[in-house]
Amino acid sequence: MADGILTLSDSTFDESIGSASTAVVVDFWAEWCGPCKMIAPVFDDIASENAGKITIAKLNVDDNPDIARRFEVLSIPTLIVFKDGEPQKRLVGAKGKAQLLQELAEFIA
């Protein structure tokens, strides 16, 4: 995983999301998910190109089922954008870099 991508867990989620100074895009993923693996390099690019403007985080749904359940993540990959600790936008399914950047543009400071 690239530098600049935060790895979240059930125990670190609330503190990490609540204390973030930028919007946080949480990628809900799993090891066995093909589309999740396809978009991982896209997140690496977005994280490095927009460091300090937006935070990219990953949460493995198999290892952290409580958070996935709390946000009703039923299919993966699901991306939820949090701002000021609150969910603002949800994107479901793998998307290309250009489409993702367009969807996230309003949150990139």
NORSUL-V727438 format. One line per field, one symbol per residue. ss: DSSP state (H for helix, E for strand, L for the rest). phi: phi as a letter, one per 30 degrees, with the letter a starting at -180 (. if undefined). burial: + if it has 16 or more other C-alpha atoms within 10 Angstrom, else -. A space follows every 10 residues. Layout:
ss: ???
phi: ???
burial: ???
//
This chain:
ss: LLLLEEEELL LLHHHHHHHL LLEEEEEEEL LLLHHHHHHH HHHHHHHHHL LLLEEEEEEE LLLLHHHHHH LLLLLLLEEE EEELLEEEEE EELLLLHHHH HHHHHHHLL
phi: .ddjcdccbe dceeddddcd dbdbcccdbb eddeedddde dddedddddb eicaccbbbd dddbdddede chdcbbdccb ccbhicdcab bcjdbdeddd dddcedcdd
burial: ---++++++- --+--++--- -+++++++++ -----+--++ -+++-+++-- +--+++++++ +--+--++-- --+--+++++ +++-+-+--- +--++----+ ---+--+--
//
